[in-house]
Amino acid sequence: MSTFELSAQPREQTMMRETEAVAAVAAGAAGTFAIEATDVNIFYGQFRAVKDVSLQIQKNKITALIGPSGCGKSTMLRAFNRMNDLVSTARIAGEVLFHGRNLYAREVDPVEVRRKIGMVFQKPNPFPKSIYENVLWGAKINGFKGKADDLVEQSLRQAALWDEVKDKLKQSGLSLSGGQQQRLCIARTIATRPEIILMDEPCSALDPIATLKIEDLMRELVEKYTIIIVTHNMQQAARVSDYTAFFNMEQDRAGYLVEYDDTKKIFTNPKDQRTEDYVTGRFG
C-alpha cells in the first residue's frame, strides 16, 4: 500500500496515524476500498445538498454515480477530493476515508488530497499554454524533479494522445479538438501520479466519436487507477462502469443514495423500484 503523506503535521502525529492506517488494513477496511464515505452530509449554507451517504469505492474499478439533475451526485464526487472546500458556504459532516484517514481531519492538507485524487471536469479546460506545458503544470507545482520529457510522453501515452500530438508539443493546448483537449486534461491529471481519478460528466461536451475514445481510455486507465465518474448518460454508465450508485432527492431537494451495486445488477435486476424507474426512463 502506498503511504498517504500529510505534509503539514508533526512527525509524532504522522507515525500515530500510520499505525492506525496499518491497523485498518489489517482489519480489511483500507486494504479493500480506494475510498470510503460514512454518513456524509454536505451543506451549502443552510441547504443540505447530500444526506446521510455511505459509500465504499472499490479499487481499480470504475464506479458511476447516476441520478436526476440536482440529486447531489456531483457534490458527492467533489467531496472525495475536497473540491467543495473552494465554496465558501460549503461544509461537511461525516467521514471520507482514504488509506484509513479522514480527509477532512484538521491536519490534512487539501492540496495534497487533490494530488492523490485528481479531477477531470465536465468541459475540457486546458491552460493557454503549449501541450507540453499543460501536461507538466500540475506535476511541477507539486515539486516534480524527474525528467520532464519522459513524464510528458508517459502521461500522453497513458491518455492515448501521444501519437496524435508528439510532433506538435509546442503548439497551444487550445488548438486541439474538444476530445483531444479532454484527453490532454486527463494526461495533466495523470502526470501528478494520483491514485484516484474523478470525472464529472467528462463526455457531455463531446461528440459520439470522442465520447467513445474517452470511454475506451477509461477502461485502459482503470488497470492502474480507480475511477469515479458522474454521468447522466445511462448507456455510458452501463458500458464503462463496474459499479453504479443511484442517487435521488427528497422533497426538500436533499440528495441521498438509493442503491449501490454491481452495474449489471443495477441495470437488469435492481433491488429498489425507484432505481428501476430511473434506469428504464420513467423519470429523471
C-alpha positions in Angstrom: 0.0 0.0 0.0 1.3 3.4 -0.9 1.6 5.8 2.0 -0.6 8.9 2.0 1.7 11.5 3.4 0.4 14.6 5.3 2.8 17.4 4.7 1.6 19.7 7.4 1.6 17.7 10.6 4.2 16.8 13.4 6.2 13.6 12.9 4.6 12.1 16.0 1.1 12.5 14.6 2.2 11.1 11.3 3.6 7.9 13.0 0.5 7.6 15.1 -1.8 7.9 12.1 0.3 5.5 10.0 -0.1 3.0 12.8 -3.9 3.5 12.7 -3.9 3.1 8.9 -1.9 -0.2 9.2 -4.4 -1.4 11.7 -7.3 -0.5 9.4 -5.6 -2.5 6.6 -5.2 -5.5 8.9 -9.0 -5.3 9.7 -9.7 -5.5 6.0 -11.0 -1.9 5.5 -8.5 0.4 4.0 -6.9 -2.5 2.0 -10.2 -3.3 0.2 -11.5 0.0 -0.8 -10.0 3.0 -2.6 -12.1 5.5 -0.6 -14.9 5.2 1.9 -17.7 7.7 2.8 -19.6 7.2 6.0 -22.7 9.1 7.0 -21.7 12.1 4.8 -23.9 15.2 4.9 -22.9 18.2 2.8 -24.4 21.7 3.2 -24.3 24.9 1.3 -25.2 27.4 4.0 -28.5 26.1 5.4 -29.3 23.9 2.4 -28.4 20.3 2.7 -27.3 19.0 -0.7 -26.3 15.5 0.3 -28.0 13.5 3.1 -26.5 10.5 5.1 -24.5 8.9 2.2 -22.3 5.9 3.0 -20.4 4.5 0.0 -17.4 2.2 -0.4 -15.5 2.6 -3.7 -13.7 -0.5 -5.0 -10.0 -0.2 -6.0 -9.1 -0.3 -9.7 -12.7 -0.3 -10.8 -14.9 2.3 -12.5 -17.8 3.5 -10.3 -20.6 5.5 -11.9 -22.7 8.0 -9.9 -26.1 8.4 -11.6 -29.4 10.2 -10.8 -31.6 13.1 -11.9 -30.2 16.7 -12.0 -29.8 18.3 -8.6 -29.6 15.0 -6.7 -26.1 15.8 -5.3 -24.0 13.3 -7.2 -21.5 16.0 -8.4 -21.4 17.4 -4.9 -20.6 14.0 -3.6 -17.9 13.5 -6.2 -16.2 16.7 -5.2 -16.3 15.6 -1.6 -13.9 12.9 -2.5 -11.0 15.4 -3.1 -12.3 18.4 -1.0 -13.2 20.5 -4.1 -16.2 21.7 -2.1 -13.8 23.5 0.2 -13.5 26.1 -2.6 -17.1 27.1 -2.0 -17.2 29.5 1.0 -20.6 28.3 2.2 -19.9 24.6 2.0 -19.4 22.3 5.0 -19.4 18.6 5.5 -20.3 16.2 8.3 -19.3 12.6 8.4 -16.1 10.9 7.3 -14.3 10.3 4.0 -11.5 7.8 4.5 -8.5 7.4 2.2 -5.9 4.9 3.4 -7.7 4.8 6.7 -7.6 8.5 7.3 -10.4 11.0 7.3 -9.6 13.5 4.5 -11.5 16.2 6.5 -9.3 15.9 9.6 -7.9 19.2 10.6 -4.3 18.4 9.9 -4.9 17.1 6.4 -3.6 19.4 3.6 -6.4 19.6 0.9 -3.8 20.4 -1.8 -2.1 17.0 -1.1 -5.5 15.4 -1.2 -6.1 16.8 -4.7 -2.7 15.5 -5.9 -3.6 11.9 -4.8 -7.2 12.2 -6.0 -7.3 14.1 -9.3 -10.3 15.7 -11.1 -11.3 15.9 -14.7 -14.1 18.4 -15.3 -17.2 18.5 -17.5 -15.7 20.8 -20.1 -12.1 20.5 -21.2 -10.1 23.2 -19.6 -6.6 23.2 -21.0 -4.4 26.2 -20.0 -3.5 28.7 -22.7 0.0 27.1 -22.8 1.7 24.6 -25.0 0.6 20.9 -24.9 3.9 20.1 -23.2 3.5 22.8 -20.5 -0.1 21.7 -20.0 0.9 18.2 -19.1 3.8 19.3 -16.8 1.9 22.1 -15.0 0.4 20.2 -12.0 3.5 18.0 -11.6 5.8 21.0 -11.4 3.6 22.7 -8.9 3.8 19.5 -6.8 7.6 19.5 -6.9 8.3 17.0 -9.7 12.1 16.7 -10.1 12.4 13.9 -12.7 12.9 14.0 -16.4 10.2 16.3 -17.8 10.3 14.8 -21.4 9.8 11.3 -20.0 6.8 12.4 -17.8 5.1 14.2 -20.7 5.5 11.3 -23.1 4.4 8.7 -20.5 1.3 10.8 -19.5 0.3 11.4 -23.1 0.7 7.8 -23.9 -1.5 6.8 -21.0 -4.1 9.3 -22.2 -4.0 7.8 -25.7 -2.9 11.1 -27.1 0.8 10.8 -27.8 0.6 9.6 -31.4 -1.7 12.5 -32.3 0.4 15.3 -30.7 4.0 14.1 -30.5 5.1 16.3 -33.4 3.4 19.4 -32.1 4.1 19.6 -28.4 4.9 23.3 -28.6 1.5 24.2 -30.0 -1.2 25.5 -27.7 -3.4 23.0 -26.0 -6.3 25.2 -27.1 -5.6 24.3 -30.7 -6.7 20.7 -30.2 -10.2 19.4 -30.8 -12.6 19.0 -27.9 -12.0 15.3 -27.5 -8.2 15.8 -27.7 -8.4 18.7 -25.1 -10.2 16.4 -22.7 -7.6 13.7 -23.1 -4.9 16.4 -22.6 -6.7 17.3 -19.3 -6.6 13.6 -18.4 -2.9 13.5 -19.2 -2.3 16.5 -17.0 -4.1 14.7 -14.2 -2.2 11.5 -14.7 1.1 13.4 -14.6 0.6 14.2 -10.9 0.6 10.4 -10.3 -2.8 10.2 -8.5 -4.4 7.0 -7.1 -8.0 8.0 -7.9 -9.3 10.0 -10.9 -12.7 11.7 -10.5 -14.6 12.6 -13.7 -17.5 14.9 -13.6 -19.5 14.3 -16.8 -16.3 14.2 -18.9 -18.1 13.5 -22.2 -21.1 15.8 -22.0 -19.5 18.4 -24.3 -18.1 15.8 -26.8 -19.4 14.3 -30.0 -20.1 10.5 -30.1 -16.8 9.5 -31.6 -14.8 11.5 -29.0 -17.0 10.1 -26.3 -16.2 6.5 -27.3 -12.5 7.3 -27.2 -12.8 8.6 -23.7 -14.7 5.5 -22.7 -12.1 3.3 -24.2 -9.4 5.3 -22.4 -11.2 4.8 -19.1 -11.2 1.0 -19.5 -7.4 1.2 -20.1 -6.7 3.6 -17.2 -8.6 1.5 -14.6 -5.8 -1.1 -14.7 -3.7 1.5 -12.8 -6.2 3.9 -11.3 -9.5 3.9 -9.5 -12.1 6.0 -11.5 -15.3 7.6 -10.2 -17.5 9.1 -12.9 -20.7 11.2 -12.7 -22.8 10.8 -15.8 -26.4 11.5 -17.0 -25.9 9.0 -19.8 -27.4 5.7 -18.8 -25.8 3.9 -21.7 -22.4 5.2 -20.8 -22.8 4.1 -17.2 -23.8 0.6 -18.4 -21.0 0.4 -20.9 -18.0 1.6 -18.9 -18.6 1.1 -15.2 -18.1 -1.9 -12.9 -20.3 -0.4 -10.1 -23.1 2.1 -10.1 -24.6 4.2 -7.4 -28.0 5.7 -7.9 -28.8 9.0 -6.2 -32.3 10.6 -5.9 -33.6 13.6 -3.9 -36.2 14.2 -1.3 -38.9 16.9 -1.5 -36.5 19.3 0.3 -34.0 18.5 -2.6 -31.5 16.8 -0.3 -29.7 14.1 -2.4 -29.5 10.6 -1.0 -28.1 7.3 -2.1 -30.9 4.8 -3.1 -28.9 1.9 -4.2 -25.3 0.9 -4.9 -24.3 -2.4 -6.6 -22.7 -4.2 -9.5 -23.6 -2.2 -12.6 -25.2 -5.3 -14.3 -27.5 -5.7 -11.3 -28.4 -2.1 -11.2 -29.4 -2.1 -14.8 -31.0 -5.6 -15.1 -32.2 -6.5 -11.6 -32.2 -3.6 -9.2 -33.4 -4.1 -5.6 -35.3 -0.8 -5.4 -38.3 0.2 -7.5 -37.0 3.8 -7.7 -33.8 2.5 -9.3 -35.7 0.5 -11.9 -38.0 3.5 -12.6 -34.9 5.7 -13.2 -32.8 3.4 -15.4 -35.8 2.5 -17.5 -36.6 6.2 -18.2 -39.8 6.5 -16.2 -38.4 9.7 -14.5 -35.3 11.8 -14.4 
